[in-house]
Amino acid sequence: MTREHYLKKCASKDCDKPSIHYFECGGVGSYYCRECYRQIVALSTPKAEAEEPCPVCEKPLADGDTCATDIELGKCHAECLADSPTVDLKTGEPMDGPIGTFPHVAPKAEAVTVKPLEWGETSYGNPEVTTIVGVYRINESMAGGWSVVAGKLILKTSDGRVNFPTKDAAKAAAQADYEARILSAIDTSPVPALTDEAVERATHRHKKRGTDYVLLGIGKMQAESWFDAPLTLTGNASVDMREVAIYRSVDDGSIWVRPRENFEDGRFEALAAFPSKGGTNG
């Protein structure tokens, strides 16, 4: 709800510009200058997802779209690269094997919400709350109704009255004023989207389960009293200093460790990346 109304000063704290627009929240509102009004409205309205185009088809990448990485073009729709040969990510040499795919995560800028005030009482039994922007006190008026004092400011109804008809209406006015002050201090600049490099890529896939993992590295097991079971009369080899593969699940982030020879015995297959579609297929 907006109305043209000129007052002496914007309702935002530390803003001395003349107020122009009326902003209402929860049945109560205040008047703000053009800049503060735009910030409050922007923060109170959910923003649409930022669109990132696929370099091949130029269609926007929607949240959850299956994508793959082209070594020159970057993130693309996986189906747009379906006819391209695959190469090793490290060497660039042609290779056979499945491609590494991942879901596109679109940046989201949700509406900012402010926590409700937690009211206490003064020694006289009147509502009072201390916030980071000051103290709000509600007093019963001798003339009837309830007034709200925010620091040195007396809040007013939308028609300019200093008394609200009920205690709940006075609390709602305090809440609206508090939210407006908090929102006016928040930076509304768009949040940068995740870069292609910031999204973790799977390096291997378990052939039987079809789950993807990132190989973190090859380590060594340190366990002097740990032996292969079962024990026999001839003894068993210690696993101390045996090489192990350390890898992380792309699905849930869980960390796994298994003997290196098990990891490299064929149950996992290395994932490839697409080469440049333009450079390969013209």
Rosetta blueprint (number, residue, H / E / L):
1 M L
2 T L
3 R L
4 E E
5 H L
6 Y L
7 L L
8 K L
9 K L
10 C L
11 A L
12 S L
13 K L
14 D L
15 C L
16 D L
17 K L
18 P L
19 S L
20 I L
21 H E
22 Y E
23 F E
24 E E
25 C E
26 G L
27 G L
28 V E
29 G E
30 S E
31 Y E
32 Y E
33 C L
34 R H
35 E H
36 C H
37 Y H
38 R H
39 Q H
40 I H
41 V H
42 A H
43 L H
44 S H
45 T L
46 P L
47 K L
48 A L
49 E L
50 A L
51 E L
52 E L
53 P E
54 C L
55 P L
56 V L
57 C L
58 E L
59 K L
60 P E
61 L L
62 A L
63 D L
64 G L
65 D L
66 T E
67 C E
68 A E
69 T E
70 D E
71 I L
72 E L
73 L L
74 G E
75 K E
76 C E
77 H E
78 A H
79 E H
80 C H
81 L H
82 A L
83 D L
84 S L
85 P L
86 T E
87 V E
88 D L
89 L L
90 K L
91 T L
92 G L
93 E L
94 P E
95 M E
96 D L
97 G L
98 P L
99 I E
100 G L
101 T E
102 F E
103 P E
104 H L
105 V L
106 A L
107 P L
108 K L
109 A L
110 E L
111 A L
112 V L
113 T L
114 V L
115 K L
116 P L
117 L L
118 E L
119 W L
120 G E
121 E E
122 T L
123 S L
124 Y L
125 G L
126 N L
127 P E
128 E E
129 V E
130 T E
131 T E
132 I L
133 V L
134 G E
135 V E
136 Y E
137 R E
138 I E
139 N E
140 E E
141 S L
142 M L
143 A L
144 G L
145 G L
146 W E
147 S E
148 V E
149 V E
150 A E
151 G L
152 K L
153 L E
154 I E
155 L L
156 K L
157 T L
158 S L
159 D L
160 G L
161 R L
162 V L
163 N L
164 F E
165 P L
166 T L
167 K H
168 D H
169 A H
170 A H
171 K H
172 A H
173 A H
174 A H
175 Q H
176 A H
177 D H
178 Y H
179 E H
180 A H
181 R H
182 I H
183 L H
184 S H
185 A L
186 I L
187 D L
188 T L
189 S L
190 P L
191 V L
192 P L
193 A L
194 L L
195 T L
196 D H
197 E H
198 A H
199 V L
200 E L
201 R L
202 A L
203 T L
204 H E
205 R E
206 H E
207 K L
208 K L
209 R L
210 G L
211 T L
212 D E
213 Y E
214 V E
215 L E
216 L E
217 G E
218 I E
219 G E
220 K E
221 M L
222 Q L
223 A L
224 E L
225 S L
226 W L
227 F E
228 D L
229 A L
230 P L
231 L L
232 T L
233 L L
234 T L
235 G L
236 N L
237 A L
238 S E
239 V L
240 D L
241 M L
242 R L
243 E E
244 V E
245 A E
246 I E
247 Y E
248 R E
249 S E
250 V L
251 D L
252 D L
253 G L
254 S L
255 I E
256 W E
257 V E
258 R E
259 P E
260 R H
261 E H
262 N H
263 F H
264 E L
265 D L
266 G L
267 R L
268 F E
269 E E
270 A E
271 L L
272 A E
273 A E
274 F E
275 P L
276 S L
277 K H
278 G H
279 G H
280 T H
281 N H
282 G L
